[in-house]
């Protein structure tokens, strides 16, 4: 499992951690003011349709799910994340 410092962009910037392994991409935060759904958000790898990138001061990844939902994350080590995402999504 690989971990990354990130922020979820959902009703503001929510700092937390992003965890990547061969089964899922998981966002975790301990902020109690955040909707419970986003405190431990698990995105199964087999349900991720694609990830696109945009630069807005920091690299912002948009994760598009097969069910039509999308999630935006500021990921502070884009190159490392892309390397491991490719490795785990094989």
RODRENNU-792745 format. One record per residue (C-alpha): residue in one letter; x, y, z. Coordinates in steps of 0.001 Angstrom, whole numbers, m for minus. Each point is the difference from the previous one (the first is absolute). Layout:
BEGIN
+----+---------+---------+---------+
| aa |    east |   north |      up |
+----+---------+---------+---------+
|  a |       X |       Y |       Z |
...
+----+---------+---------+---------+
# end
This chain:
BEGIN
+----+---------+---------+---------+
| aa |    east |   north |      up |
+----+---------+---------+---------+
|  x |       0 |       0 |       0 |
|  x |    1264 |    3457 |    m932 |
|  x |   m1067 |    3193 |    1763 |
|  x |    m166 |    3597 |   m1224 |
|  x |    m712 |    3354 |    1633 |
|  x |   m3061 |    1428 |   m1685 |
|  x |   m3100 |    2129 |     322 |
|  x |   m3482 |    m888 |   m1172 |
|  x |   m1693 |    2874 |   m1833 |
|  x |   m3605 |    m318 |    1148 |
|  x |   m1724 |    3015 |    1522 |
|  x |    3454 |    1428 |     680 |
|  x |    3453 |   m1497 |     389 |
|  x |      58 |   m2949 |    2418 |
|  x |    3477 |   m1150 |     998 |
|  x |     651 |   m3678 |     470 |
|  x |    1817 |   m3007 |   m1309 |
|  x |    m412 |   m2003 |   m3172 |
|  x |     832 |   m3700 |     122 |
|  x |     529 |   m2063 |   m3129 |
|  x |     241 |   m3741 |    m396 |
|  x |   m1001 |   m2560 |   m2618 |
|  x |   m3643 |     m60 |    1152 |
|  x |    m904 |    3602 |     762 |
|  x |     791 |    3680 |     259 |
|  x |    m998 |    1114 |    3510 |
|  x |    m247 |    3554 |    1343 |
|  x |      50 |     422 |    3781 |
|  x |    m396 |    3040 |    2211 |
|  x |    m600 |     416 |    3723 |
|  x |   m1951 |    3242 |    m354 |
|  x |   m3278 |    m449 |    1869 |
|  x |   m1707 |    2837 |   m1894 |
|  x |     242 |   m1922 |   m3275 |
|  x |   m2954 |   m2046 |   m1256 |
|  x |     518 |   m3552 |    1283 |
|  x |      66 |   m1329 |   m3596 |
|  x |    3266 |    1853 |    m647 |
|  x |    1844 |    m886 |    3228 |
|  x |     899 |   m3420 |   m1384 |
|  x |    m775 |     155 |   m3732 |
|  x |     853 |   m3267 |   m1757 |
|  x |     171 |       7 |   m3796 |
|  x |     449 |   m3573 |   m1320 |
|  x |    2628 |    m206 |   m2745 |
|  x |   m2322 |   m2031 |   m2240 |
|  x |   m2591 |    2812 |     188 |
|  x |    2374 |    2825 |   m1011 |
|  x |    m644 |     999 |   m3596 |
|  x |    2854 |    2501 |    m377 |
|  x |    2096 |    2636 |    1724 |
|  x |     670 |    3374 |   m1586 |
|  x |    2384 |    2726 |    1195 |
|  x |    m132 |    3783 |     114 |
|  x |    2459 |    2461 |    1526 |
|  x |   m1539 |    2670 |    2248 |
|  x |    3025 |    1037 |    2079 |
|  x |     207 |   m3710 |    1000 |
|  x |    m751 |   m3097 |   m2078 |
|  x |   m3710 |    m826 |     216 |
|  x |   m1089 |   m3525 |    m908 |
|  x |   m3603 |    m659 |    m943 |
|  x |    m980 |   m3627 |     521 |
|  x |   m2929 |   m1005 |   m2188 |
|  x |   m1948 |   m3050 |    1124 |
|  x |   m1940 |   m2371 |   m2255 |
|  x |   m3238 |     947 |    1815 |
|  x |     382 |    3648 |   m1139 |
|  x |    1297 |    1459 |    3274 |
|  x |    3246 |    1943 |      88 |
|  x |    2365 |    1114 |    2752 |
|  x |    2725 |    2658 |    m111 |
|  x |    3184 |    m329 |    2016 |
|  x |    3016 |    2244 |     356 |
|  x |    2831 |   m2543 |      43 |
|  x |    3370 |    1415 |     994 |
|  x |    2178 |   m2615 |   m1734 |
|  x |   m1571 |    m487 |   m3428 |
|  x |    2910 |   m1879 |   m1574 |
|  x |     179 |   m2564 |    2811 |
|  x |   m3787 |    m410 |      58 |
|  x |    m156 |    m585 |   m3776 |
|  x |    2793 |   m2578 |     199 |
|  x |   m1741 |   m2020 |    2692 |
|  x |   m3486 |     425 |   m1443 |
|  x |    1230 |   m1477 |   m3297 |
|  x |    1705 |   m2832 |    1878 |
|  x |   m3069 |    m881 |    2059 |
|  x |   m2539 |     378 |   m2795 |
|  x |    1647 |   m2655 |   m2208 |
+----+---------+---------+---------+
# end
